[in-house]
Amino acid sequence: MKLKDYISQNLSRYHSYQKEFHEAVNETLEDIDTDELNALGLTQETAQRFFERFIEPDRIIRFKVEWDDDQGRTQINRAWRVQFNNALGVYKGGLRFHPTCDESTLKFLAYDQIFKNALTGLPMGGAKGGSDFDPKDKSRSEVKRFCQAFMSELYKYIGSDIDVPAGDIGVGTTEIGILYGQYLKLTNSFEGVLTGKHPHFGGSCGRAEATGHGVIYLLREALKQHDQSLSEKTILISGSGNVALYAVDKAIDCEAKVLTVSDSNGTLHFKNGITKDQLKQLIEHKHKNKMRLKDWKKSYNRESDSSITYHPDTNPWQFNAEIIIPCATQNELDEEDAKKLLKSDVVAVAEGANMPLTSKAIYQLHQRQVIYLPGKAANAGGVAVSGLERSQNASYIPWDMKTVDEHLQEIMQSIHKNCIKYIEKENGIYPYKKGANIYAFRKIYSAIQQLWPTN
Ligand code: NDP
């Protein structure tokens, strides 16, 4: 039986109803084809036995979080930490607080994280965690009480040489600070157990910017490889969180014209491209008011500017541009969106978010010779700087912004090299997804076989 069919059966039997997780596993299996198995000396049968082990997370810790709301009522949320694989280093991956958080999503993110972390070249395995808690409609004290209650459970399972969580959707520097404060209270141990901390207590500078900047660094490399540049290119970006806004920032530095940002309520369109001044105000607005884009234009001091328009209940994919960078969430760009976008001259798509394109949307890009940079490569800058934060914590020596940025650029360049190491161009374009999966898989496979050989 073909490897993909065999693993599909396994997924249906042991991981039933976990659509996102199935998608993530299938997405990698598309690229680990017979040629690749032969190159590793694997037969269909030995590959089946290996994958059967590999797709099973080492452990999933599920816990209850009890916290009191502002009315003094006890609230309950569900929370998880998926420690998927630590063959390449400590379990590493973010924490997500969002109402859609469930075991399937976290398993897909943790599985993807193993590949992403392998690509960075840093010693990190794959994990992910989070809760279905929604910070959006909560007061600051409610978020504080929730974070403290969450860490009161999680601290039992993490450690600077075991599992080092970071932020993700709904978990920024503020939440990481409170989570770390609670860890300190409970353990009395000042150690690099979380990354994404504020630089005043061991965080790396440049962590907030790292994912968004990293996306643009990788995109710049990929365009250069195809004799193109970012200068003057038009870009659609979705989301207006951490990843999106710093992708806008670096894209402007590279003289590109970013036309959109969005949130779950709608899209802001900037006919002339976002300026640095507008971006600064978007970032300030996000920090102060938990950012609703529809309110931003009112607060922007040139509100009469007709070149900026707000489009409620839409995503950015209705507009045209040469480069597409989805930075909001999974499955936010589907086949129909891809077909619409491809009616104009799209040159490249770089995933700032994790798995924002559906597999059918990816297929559309493949048909049309568009450079496609998958999230596991494109958004690896964040976890790379998290890895650098661990180095700084272990050596007790903080680095300045310039040093961190130089390391980030080097890492993104080496991710680019890794992605094309084992592949050839197809119809004039490097198939980066295939390259990323093959490079990462070879490294993970080799580590697992040496540590825990499959009989
Ligand atoms: P944030 O919480 O800072 O921002 C998320 C943004 O996406 C917000 O603007 C949010 O709008 C929007 N969004 C979320 N869900 C939806 C939806 N269903 N439809 C439309 N818009 C939506 O998260 P980050 O920027 O940190 O993360 C974004 C993505 O990047 C995630 O996929 C994350 O896993 C990935 N990522 C993040 C890294 C990091 O370093 N932060 C590292 C690597 C990957 P609203 O406020 O309305 O919900």
Residues whose N, C-alpha, C, O or C-beta is under 5 A from the ligand:
A	BS01	NDP	G167 D168 I169 G170 T211 G239 S240 G241 N242 V243 A244 S262 D263 S264 N265 M291 C327 A328 T329 Q330 G352 A353 N354 N379 G382
